[in-house]
Amino acid sequence: MRGGCGVSVVPPGDPGAILGPMPGINDLHRVLDAALDAVVVFDHAGCILFANKATERLFGWSAADLHGTGILRLLPEVESLLQQRTDVNQEAQALHRDGTVIPVRVAIGRVAGSGAPRHVAFLHDLSERKEEEERTRLMNERLMNVARLATMGEMAGGIAHELNQPLTAIANYALAAERLLDSPDSDLEDVHVALREIVAEAMRAGEIIRRLRSLARSDDNAPCEVTSVGEFIEELRAICLADARAHRARLSFELQPDLPPLLVHRMQIAQVLLNLLRNALEALADEPPEARLVTVTCRRTPEGDCEIAVRDNGPGVSETILERLFEPFRSTKPNGVGLGLPMCRTIAEAHGGSLRHEPASPRGARFVLTLPAAEVTS
C-alpha cells in the first residue's frame, strides 16, 4: 500500500463497476450518496475507487479528485488498521484537504467478490462530539474550581482564627523584646528568647498560609503521586482543627498503622476531605457545643484499599435529602452552590474510588471515601 496507485480503469464514482454486478445498482448509488457518513472503497494497493458525496463534504475533495489516489491521503492510519485480524471498527484520525485533523470513527470491511480484493471504509465524523466533550470538560473544570473556592471561602473563618494565634503571639513577643531593649537592666538572653519565639510563630503562620495556598490553587494538571495516608492526614490536621475550633467542636483522628500508599492528586483529595469535614461540622450547628464531635477514621479494607470515613454525631441526613444527596445544584445550605458532594464523588471516581453515605449509629451521618491502593514496585 506504500507504493503509488496505478491508472484505474474503473469509472469514477461508479459503485456498480467497483462492487460487481448486482440488481438495483442505481438505487445503491443513490443510497451511498444519500448516506450521512463518508463511504470510501479502495483496492488492495490503497487506491481509492469510489467516494460518496459525504466524503466530499467531510474532506473537501471532490470524488473525481480522489479517484485513483491513495487512501493514505484521507486516512494515514489505514495500514496499521488493516493489519488487524478482524474487521476494523474504532476511532482514528483522518486528514482534511487543508491539513486539519478530523476525529472519526472508522469501520473497514472486505468486499466479497471474485475479483481483486477491495475494502470499503465507513467514516463517521466525531468532530461535534469531541468539541462537546471538550466543552463539557472545560465546564467541569470551571465548576470544580468554583466548588474548590467555595469550600476554601467557607473555611476562611477557621483559618483566620488559626492565623490570629501566631500573629498575636508575634505582637506580644515583639512588645516584650522592645521593653527589654529599653530597660537598662535587661538581659540580652531574654531578648534572644523573645526573638526566637517570634521566628517560630512567624514560621507557624507561614506554614498555615502555605497549606491554604496549596489547597486553593487551581492546578488540576499536577500529576498524581504516591502518597502516605498518615503523612497526608497530618498535613491537613492543622487546617481541620482550625475549622473545628471555629465551630466549637471536637475533632478526632483514628488511623490504622498498616494503611496502604495511595496514587492520588493530593490537592483534589484534600479538597474532598475538607468538604466532608465542613459538612460534618455544619451538621452539628444545633447540637450543644460540648456534644459536638467529628471523627475521621482511616483503615485498610479487606480488598487492600484505603477507606477514609468522616462521621458526625448530628441529626443525620433526612430521607428527602438523601434521595438527591449527590445531585449537582441541589444544595441544602441557604447560600450553597450545590457542587460540594457531586464534586467530591466525581473526584473519587476519577481516582478509581468511590464516595458513599451511611447512616451512623446511634445517630449522625458517615461519609466513606474509598481509594485504591497504589501499585508500588519494589
C-alpha positions in Angstrom: 0.0 0.0 0.0 3.0 2.3 0.3 3.5 2.3 -3.5 1.7 4.7 -5.8 -1.6 3.9 -7.3 -1.8 2.7 -10.9 -4.2 4.1 -13.5 -7.6 2.8 -12.7 -9.9 1.6 -15.5 -12.9 1.8 -13.2 -15.1 4.8 -14.0 -15.0 7.4 -11.2 -18.0 7.2 -8.8 -19.4 4.0 -10.3 -20.2 1.7 -7.5 -21.5 -0.9 -9.9 -18.2 -1.4 -11.5 -16.5 -1.4 -8.1 -18.7 -3.7 -6.2 -19.6 -6.0 -9.1 -22.8 -6.7 -10.9 -25.9 -6.7 -8.7 -29.5 -5.7 -9.2 -30.7 -2.2 -8.3 -27.2 -0.7 -8.7 -28.6 2.7 -9.4 -30.5 2.6 -6.2 -27.3 1.6 -4.4 -25.5 4.6 -5.9 -28.3 6.9 -4.6 -28.2 5.2 -1.2 -24.5 5.7 -0.9 -24.6 9.3 -1.9 -27.5 9.9 0.5 -25.6 8.4 3.4 -24.6 10.8 6.2 -21.3 9.1 6.7 -18.4 9.0 4.3 -18.1 5.8 2.3 -14.8 5.1 0.5 -14.0 2.0 -1.5 -10.3 1.2 -2.2 -8.3 -1.7 -3.6 -5.6 -3.9 -2.1 -3.0 -1.2 -3.2 -4.8 1.5 -1.3 -6.1 3.2 -4.5 -9.5 4.9 -4.0 -12.1 3.5 -6.4 -15.2 5.3 -5.1 -16.1 8.1 -2.7 -19.6 9.2 -2.0 -20.9 12.8 -1.5 -20.5 12.7 2.3 -16.8 12.0 1.7 -16.6 15.2 -0.4 -18.2 17.2 2.3 -16.0 15.7 5.1 -12.6 16.0 3.4 -13.0 18.9 1.0 -12.1 16.9 -2.1 -14.3 16.0 -5.0 -14.9 12.4 -5.8 -13.1 12.9 -9.1 -10.1 14.4 -7.3 -9.9 11.3 -5.0 -10.4 8.7 -7.6 -7.2 6.8 -8.3 -5.3 8.5 -5.4 -4.1 6.8 -2.2 -6.4 6.2 0.8 -3.4 7.4 2.9 -4.3 10.9 1.8 -7.5 10.6 3.8 -6.6 8.1 6.5 -2.9 7.9 7.3 -3.5 5.2 9.9 -5.1 2.8 7.4 -2.1 0.5 7.1 -2.0 -0.2 10.8 -5.8 -0.6 10.9 -5.8 -3.2 8.1 -3.1 -5.2 9.9 -5.8 -6.2 12.5 -7.1 -9.7 12.1 -10.7 -8.7 12.5 -12.8 -6.0 10.7 -11.9 -2.5 11.9 -14.3 -0.5 14.0 -12.6 2.1 16.1 -11.7 5.8 16.4 -9.0 7.2 14.2 -7.6 10.5 12.9 -8.4 11.5 9.3 -7.0 14.4 7.3 -8.9 17.2 5.6 -7.7 18.7 2.3 -6.4 21.7 4.3 -4.4 19.5 6.6 -6.8 19.7 9.5 -7.1 16.6 11.6 -10.6 15.1 11.7 -11.5 12.7 14.5 -13.6 9.9 13.0 -15.0 6.5 13.9 -13.9 4.2 11.0 -15.2 0.8 10.1 -13.4 -1.1 7.4 -14.6 -4.3 5.8 -13.5 -6.5 2.9 -15.8 -6.5 -0.1 -16.6 -10.1 -1.1 -16.3 -10.9 -4.8 -14.5 -12.8 -7.4 -12.2 -10.0 -8.5 -9.2 -8.4 -6.8 -9.6 -7.8 -3.0 -11.2 -4.5 -2.1 -12.1 -2.7 1.1 -14.9 -0.4 2.0 -14.5 2.2 4.7 -17.2 4.0 6.6 -16.1 7.1 8.3 -18.3 8.9 10.9 -17.3 12.5 11.8 -16.7 12.8 15.5 -15.8 16.5 15.5 -19.0 17.7 17.1 -18.9 15.0 19.7 -15.3 15.8 20.5 -16.0 19.5 20.7 -18.9 18.8 23.0 -16.7 16.6 25.2 -14.1 19.4 25.4 -16.7 21.9 26.3 -18.0 19.6 29.0 -14.5 19.0 30.3 -13.8 22.8 30.5 -17.2 23.4 32.2 -16.4 20.6 34.7 -13.0 22.2 35.4 -14.7 25.6 36.0 -17.3 24.1 38.2 -14.7 22.2 40.2 -12.8 25.4 40.6 -15.9 27.2 41.8 -16.5 24.4 44.3 -12.9 24.5 45.5 -13.0 28.2 46.1 -16.4 27.9 47.8 -15.0 25.3 50.1 -12.0 27.5 50.9 -14.2 30.5 51.4 -16.4 28.7 53.9 -13.3 27.7 55.8 -11.8 31.2 55.9 -13.2 31.9 59.4 -11.4 28.9 60.8 -8.2 29.8 59.0 -8.4 33.4 60.2 -8.8 32.2 63.8 -5.8 29.9 63.4 -3.6 32.7 62.0 -4.7 35.1 64.7 -2.9 33.0 67.4 0.6 33.2 65.9 0.1 36.8 64.9 -1.0 37.8 68.4 2.0 35.9 69.8 4.4 37.7 67.4 3.0 41.1 68.5 3.3 40.2 72.2 6.9 38.9 71.9 7.9 41.9 69.8 6.5 44.3 72.5 8.3 42.3 75.2 11.6 42.5 73.3 11.1 46.2 72.8 10.6 46.7 76.6 13.7 44.6 77.3 15.8 46.7 75.0 14.6 49.9 76.6 15.4 48.6 80.0 19.0 49.3 81.2 19.0 46.2 83.4 17.7 43.8 80.6 19.4 40.5 79.9 20.2 40.1 76.2 19.4 36.4 76.5 15.8 37.3 77.3 15.7 39.3 74.1 17.1 36.4 72.2 14.4 34.2 73.6 11.7 36.6 72.5 13.2 36.9 69.0 13.4 33.1 68.7 9.7 32.8 69.6 8.8 35.5 67.0 10.6 33.4 64.4 8.9 30.2 65.4 5.4 31.9 65.4 6.1 33.5 62.0 7.1 30.1 60.6 3.9 28.6 62.0 1.8 31.3 60.4 3.7 30.9 57.1 3.1 27.1 57.1 -0.7 27.7 57.6 -0.7 30.1 54.7 1.4 27.7 52.5 -1.1 24.9 53.1 -4.0 27.2 52.3 -2.5 28.4 49.1 -1.7 24.8 48.0 -5.3 23.9 48.5 -6.8 27.0 46.9 -4.6 27.0 43.8 -6.2 25.8 40.5 -3.6 23.2 39.5 -5.6 20.3 38.1 -2.8 19.4 35.7 -0.4 18.4 38.5 0.4 14.7 38.3 -0.8 12.1 40.7 1.8 11.0 43.2 2.3 8.1 45.6 1.2 9.4 49.0 1.4 8.2 52.5 -2.1 8.4 54.1 -0.7 9.2 57.5 1.6 12.0 56.3 -1.2 13.4 54.1 -3.7 13.5 57.0 -1.1 15.1 59.2 -0.6 17.9 56.6 -4.4 18.6 56.8 -4.6 18.3 60.6 -3.9 22.0 61.3 -6.5 23.3 58.9 -9.1 20.7 60.1 -8.5 21.6 63.7 -8.8 25.3 63.0 -12.2 24.8 61.4 -13.3 22.5 64.2 -12.4 25.1 66.8 -14.2 27.8 64.8 -17.4 25.6 65.1 -16.7 24.8 68.8 -16.5 21.1 68.0 -14.1 18.3 68.9 -12.2 16.6 66.1 -10.8 13.1 66.5 -8.4 11.2 64.2 -8.2 7.4 64.2 -5.7 5.9 61.8 -4.7 2.2 61.5 -1.0 1.6 61.3 -1.0 -0.5 58.1 -2.6 1.9 55.7 -1.6 1.3 52.0 0.0 4.1 50.0 -2.2 5.9 47.5 -1.7 7.2 44.0 -3.6 10.5 44.1 -3.8 14.1 43.1 -3.1 15.4 46.6 -4.9 18.7 46.3 -8.1 17.2 44.9 -8.3 14.5 47.7 -7.6 17.2 50.2 -10.5 19.2 48.8 -12.8 16.2 49.2 -11.8 15.6 52.8 -12.1 19.3 53.7 -15.5 19.4 52.1 -16.7 16.4 54.0 -15.3 17.8 57.2 -17.1 21.1 56.6 -20.4 19.4 56.0 -20.0 17.4 59.2 -19.2 20.5 61.3 -22.2 22.3 59.9 -24.5 19.3 60.7 -23.7 19.9 64.4 -24.9 23.5 64.4 -27.9 22.7 66.6 -26.1 20.5 69.0 -24.7 21.8 72.3 -21.0 22.6 71.9 -19.9 20.1 74.4 -21.6 17.3 72.4 -20.2 18.2 69.0 -17.9 15.5 67.7 -16.5 14.7 64.3 -14.4 11.6 63.8 -12.0 10.9 60.9 -11.1 7.2 60.6 -8.7 5.6 58.1 -8.5 1.8 57.6 -7.3 -0.8 55.2 -10.2 -2.7 53.6 -10.2 -6.5 53.2 -9.5 -5.9 49.5 -6.4 -3.9 50.4 -7.8 -0.4 49.5 -7.9 2.6 51.8 -11.1 3.7 53.4 -11.3 7.3 54.9 -14.6 8.0 56.8 -15.8 11.3 58.2 -18.5 10.8 60.8 -20.5 13.3 62.9 -23.0 12.8 65.7 -25.6 15.2 64.4 -29.2 14.6 63.4 -28.2 12.7 60.2 -29.4 13.1 56.6 -33.2 13.2 56.1 -34.8 10.8 53.7 -35.9 13.6 51.4 -32.4 15.0 51.1 -30.9 11.5 50.8 -32.6 10.9 47.5 -30.8 13.8 45.9 -27.7 14.0 48.0 -25.2 13.6 45.2 -27.1 15.6 42.5 -25.4 18.8 41.3 -27.0 22.2 42.2 -29.1 20.6 45.0 -27.7 22.4 48.0 -29.3 22.1 51.4 -27.4 25.3 52.5 -29.0 28.7 52.2 -26.1 30.1 50.2 -24.7 26.9 48.9 -23.9 26.3 45.2 -24.7 22.6 45.4 -21.4 21.4 44.0 -19.7 20.0 47.1 -20.8 16.4 47.3 -21.2 15.9 43.5 -17.7 17.3 43.0 -16.3 15.0 45.8 -17.9 11.9 44.2 -16.5 13.0 40.7 -13.0 13.3 42.2 -13.3 10.0 44.0 -14.4 8.1 40.8 -11.7 9.8 38.7 -9.2 8.2 41.1 -10.8 4.8 40.6 -12.5 5.0 44.0 -16.0 5.8 45.4 -17.8 8.0 47.8 -20.9 6.9 49.7 -23.1 7.9 52.6 -24.0 5.7 55.5 -26.2 6.4 58.5 -24.2 6.5 61.7 -25.3 4.6 64.8 -27.0 5.6 67.0 -27.3 9.0 65.2 -25.4 11.1 62.7 -24.0 10.7 59.2 -21.0 8.9 57.9 -19.4 9.6 54.5 -16.9 7.0 53.3 -14.2 7.7 50.7 -12.6 4.6 49.3 -9.4 4.8 47.2 -7.5 2.0 45.6 -4.0 1.3 46.9 -1.1 2.3 44.8 0.8 -0.4 42.9 4.3 0.1 44.3 7.0 -1.9 42.6 9.9 -2.9 44.7 
